[in-house]
Amino acid sequence: MRALTWQGKRDVRVETVPDPRIEQPTDIIVRITSTGICGSDLHLYEVLGPYLDPGDILGHEPMGVVEEVGTGVTSLVPGDRVVIPFNVSCGHCYMCDRGLQSQCETTQVHEHGTGASLFGYTKLYGQVPGGQAELLRVPFGDTLPIKVPHGPADDRFVYLSDVLPTAWQAVQYAAIPPGGSVTVLGLGPIGAMAARIARHQGAGLVVGVDLVPERLSRAAADGVTCLDLRRYGKDLGDAIRDLTDGRGTDAVIDAVGMEAHGAPVAKAAHAAVGWLPDALGQRLMETAGVDRLSAFRAAIDVVRRGGTISVSGVYGGAADPLPLLTMFDKQVQLRMGQANVRHWVDDILPLLTDEDPLGVDDFATHRLPLEEGPQAYKTFQDKQDGMIKTLLVP
């Protein structure tokens, strides 16, 4: 089959690799029909190379049609249409029973002390082959895949793999009061969808912050009050307080993470990690703070006292210095973590209708053949061509 593989820093290639096969009775094989490029895939492209091997298959936002089922699978048959959550979760352990599929005890990566394995996402999360490929082996065939109806285009359902549940969880963790206010930092795919969900759920004021013109204009068309970081810079907090009677918003969603703008020293550290030998790069990631924390510090600044910060953007540094004194003084509540995809599906599926209240049908800005994946990674990394969300079609 053809698959998009990691070969080195800023070097991904579509290559011919062996087809996956059934390995356990509960496995299924899915023929992929659409697969997204996620903002966190860019971390693999740029920073997390020490945890990858050449040839690793990337991607964790796939959907497709069941091609083959193991002898132990009873709920699916070949021809069924499914979306694959990015968490590799068993569905029946202590954590899964509590809706914490991102912490699944069956697939936790004990070698690195991390949570549930993820498709296409480094040794830190199990080094499981990903979904930017023609075929994908999926374990836990009776409990992990999300069965969806035939008929509507893939765009209707593919975001159940990551974007929708990640954004939904970000809004739930933000605990926006009815008619309240929220600032969304970063209007990439997750931030843009979180802003839509917050408005759909009744937020009175949704403020969106970014510095990419196409992202700002798109969010503004959704009814978001947009602030261009290039204009406000260090005055962002004052601008948001001006909109909220001097307090700041009830909640802030940090949908940026370690890709934050600015912080040249941390940016240089990011660049260095990607070029170091694996052992040294891993040690630096695990023992030093190498993140750009400007987005998180902005969140602390603009949230009102007693408000909530919800972090959905990925951070990688293990020893990042945080302004705990300010956080304590402001009585900030903080929630974060990988999305528990399966936990939110029942809430989201009823909204994936012809009425399309969340705008999923036209959410993708680019649809490209899998073979154009390497160029798509570069375009997305460089924030060019208005690229906000790309779907690859094998």
Backbone hydrogen bonds, N-H to C=O, Kabsch-Sander energy under -0.5 kcal/mol:
donor,donor_aa,acceptor,acceptor_aa,energy
3,A,15,E,-2.2
4,L,132,Q,-3.0
5,T,3,A,-0.6
5,T,13,R,-3.8
6,W,56,D,-2.7
7,Q,8,G,-0.5
7,Q,11,D,-2.8
8,G,11,D,-1.1
10,R,45,Y,-2.7
11,D,8,G,-2.3
13,R,5,T,-2.5
15,E,3,A,-2.8
15,E,13,R,-0.6
17,V,1,M,-2.8
17,V,15,E,-0.6
27,D,24,Q,-2.1
28,I,138,V,-2.2
29,I,68,E,-2.6
30,V,136,L,-2.6
31,R,65,V,-3.0
32,I,30,V,-0.7
32,I,134,E,-1.9
33,T,63,M,-2.5
34,S,63,M,-1.5
35,T,392,L,-1.9
36,G,61,E,-1.9
37,I,390,T,-2.0
38,C,36,G,-0.6
41,D,38,C,-1.1
42,L,38,C,-0.7
42,L,39,G,-1.0
43,H,40,S,-0.8
44,L,40,S,-0.8
44,L,41,D,-0.5
45,Y,41,D,-1.7
46,E,42,L,-1.7
47,V,43,H,-2.4
48,L,43,H,-2.9
51,Y,48,L,-2.1
52,L,49,G,-2.3
55,G,6,W,-3.2
56,D,6,W,-0.5
56,D,53,D,-2.2
58,L,4,L,-2.0
59,G,120,G,-0.7
63,M,34,S,-2.0
64,G,82,V,-2.6
65,V,31,R,-2.2
66,V,80,D,-3.1
67,E,29,I,-3.4
68,E,29,I,-1.5
70,G,27,D,-2.6
72,G,25,P,-2.1
73,V,25,P,-0.6
73,V,70,G,-1.6
79,G,66,V,-2.5
80,D,77,V,-2.2
82,V,64,G,-2.6
83,V,146,I,-2.4
84,I,62,P,-2.3
86,F,161,S,-1.7
88,V,117,S,-3.1
89,S,87,N,-1.2
97,D,93,C,-2.6
98,R,94,Y,-0.6
98,R,95,M,-1.0
99,G,96,C,-1.9
100,L,95,M,-2.5
103,Q,100,L,-2.2
104,C,101,Q,-1.5
108,Q,104,C,-0.7
109,V,114,T,-0.8
109,V,115,G,-1.3
110,H,108,Q,-1.1
112,H,109,V,-1.1
113,G,109,V,-0.8
114,T,109,V,-1.9
116,A,102,S,-2.2
118,L,125,Y,-2.3
119,F,86,F,-1.7
120,G,128,V,-2.8
121,Y,118,L,-0.9
123,K,51,Y,-2.6
125,Y,121,Y,-0.7
125,Y,122,T,-1.0
126,G,123,K,-1.4
127,Q,122,T,-2.8
128,V,118,L,-0.8
128,V,125,Y,-0.5
130,G,57,I,-1.3
131,G,59,G,-2.1
132,Q,58,L,-2.5
133,A,131,G,-1.8
134,E,2,R,-1.8
136,L,30,V,-1.8
138,V,28,I,-3.0
138,V,136,L,-0.5
141,G,26,T,-3.4
143,T,140,F,-1.5
144,L,140,F,-3.1
146,I,83,V,-3.0
147,K,145,P,-0.6
148,V,81,R,-2.4
156,R,153,A,-1.9
157,F,154,D,-1.7
158,V,154,D,-2.8
160,L,157,F,-2.5
161,S,158,V,-1.7
162,D,159,Y,-0.9
164,L,159,Y,-2.5
166,T,162,D,-2.8
167,A,163,V,-2.5
168,W,164,L,-2.8
169,Q,165,P,-2.6
170,A,166,T,-2.1
171,V,167,A,-2.0
172,Q,168,W,-2.6
173,Y,169,Q,-3.2
174,A,170,A,-1.2
175,A,171,V,-0.8
175,A,172,Q,-0.9
176,I,171,V,-0.6
179,G,202,G,-1.0
180,G,177,P,-3.0
182,V,205,L,-2.2
183,T,251,A,-2.1
184,V,207,V,-3.6
185,L,183,T,-0.6
185,L,253,I,-2.9
186,G,184,V,-0.7
186,G,209,V,-2.8
192,A,188,G,-3.1
193,M,189,P,-2.0
194,A,190,I,-2.8
195,A,191,G,-2.3
196,R,192,A,-1.7
197,I,193,M,-2.6
198,A,194,A,-2.7
199,R,195,A,-2.0
200,H,196,R,-2.5
201,Q,197,I,-2.2
202,G,199,R,-1.4
203,A,198,A,-2.5
204,G,180,G,-2.0
205,L,180,G,-1.8
207,V,182,V,-2.9
207,V,205,L,-0.5
208,G,225,T,-2.3
209,V,184,V,-2.5
210,D,227,L,-1.5
215,R,212,V,-0.6
216,L,212,V,-2.1
217,S,213,P,-2.6
218,R,214,E,-1.9
219,A,215,R,-2.2
220,A,216,L,-2.4
221,A,217,S,-1.7
222,D,218,R,-0.7
222,D,219,A,-0.9
223,G,220,A,-1.8
224,V,219,A,-2.0
225,T,206,V,-2.7
226,C,224,V,-0.9
227,L,208,G,-2.9
229,L,210,D,-2.8
229,L,227,L,-0.6
231,R,228,D,-1.4
232,Y,228,D,-2.1
233,G,229,L,-2.2
235,D,232,Y,-3.0
236,L,233,G,-1.6
239,A,235,D,-2.1
240,I,236,L,-2.3
241,R,237,G,-2.5
242,D,238,D,-2.0
243,L,239,A,-0.8
243,L,240,I,-0.5
244,T,240,I,-0.5
244,T,241,R,-1.0
246,G,241,R,-3.1
247,R,244,T,-2.0
249,T,302,V,-1.2
251,A,181,S,-1.1
252,V,308,T,-2.2
253,I,183,T,-3.1
254,D,252,V,-0.6
254,D,310,S,-2.6
255,A,185,L,-2.1
255,A,253,I,-1.0
258,M,314,V,-2.8
259,E,256,V,-0.8
260,A,257,G,-1.3
260,A,292,R,-0.5
267,K,263,A,-2.4
268,A,264,P,-2.2
269,A,265,V,-1.9
270,H,266,A,-2.5
271,A,267,K,-2.2
272,A,268,A,-2.3
273,V,269,A,-2.5
274,G,270,H,-1.5
275,W,271,A,-0.7
275,W,272,A,-1.1
276,L,272,A,-1.1
276,L,273,V,-0.7
281,G,277,P,-2.9
282,Q,278,D,-2.9
283,R,279,A,-1.8
284,L,280,L,-2.3
285,M,281,G,-2.3
286,E,282,Q,-2.2
287,T,283,R,-1.3
288,A,284,L,-1.7
289,G,319,A,-0.6
290,V,288,A,-0.9
293,L,291,D,-0.8
297,R,293,L,-2.8
298,A,294,S,-2.0
299,A,295,A,-2.1
300,I,296,F,-2.0
301,D,297,R,-1.8
302,V,298,A,-2.6
303,V,299,A,-1.8
304,R,249,T,-2.8
306,G,330,K,-3.0
307,G,304,R,-2.1
308,T,250,D,-1.9
309,I,333,Q,-3.2
310,S,252,V,-3.1
311,V,309,I,-0.5
311,V,335,R,-2.6
312,S,254,D,-2.1
312,S,310,S,-0.6
313,G,254,D,-2.5
318,A,285,M,-1.1
318,A,288,A,-1.0
324,L,322,L,-2.2
327,M,323,P,-2.2
328,F,324,L,-2.8
329,D,325,L,-2.7
330,K,326,T,-2.5
331,Q,328,F,-1.0
332,V,327,M,-2.4
333,Q,307,G,-2.6
335,R,309,I,-2.4
337,G,311,V,-0.9
341,V,339,A,-1.3
343,H,340,N,-0.9
344,W,340,N,-0.8
344,W,341,V,-1.4
345,V,341,V,-0.7
345,V,342,R,-0.7
347,D,344,W,-0.7
348,I,344,W,-1.6
349,L,345,V,-2.9
351,L,348,I,-2.3
352,L,349,L,-1.9
353,T,351,L,-1.7
356,D,353,T,-0.9
359,G,356,D,-1.4
363,F,360,V,-1.6
365,T,389,K,-2.3
366,H,389,K,-2.0
368,L,391,L,-2.5
370,L,393,V,-1.8
372,E,369,P,-1.9
373,G,370,L,-2.4
376,A,372,E,-2.0
377,Y,373,G,-2.4
378,K,374,P,-1.7
379,T,375,Q,-2.7
380,F,376,A,-2.7
381,Q,377,Y,-2.7
382,D,378,K,-2.2
383,K,380,F,-1.0
384,Q,379,T,-2.2
387,M,384,Q,-2.0
388,I,386,G,-0.5
390,T,37,I,-0.6
391,L,366,H,-2.4
392,L,35,T,-3.2
393,V,368,L,-2.5
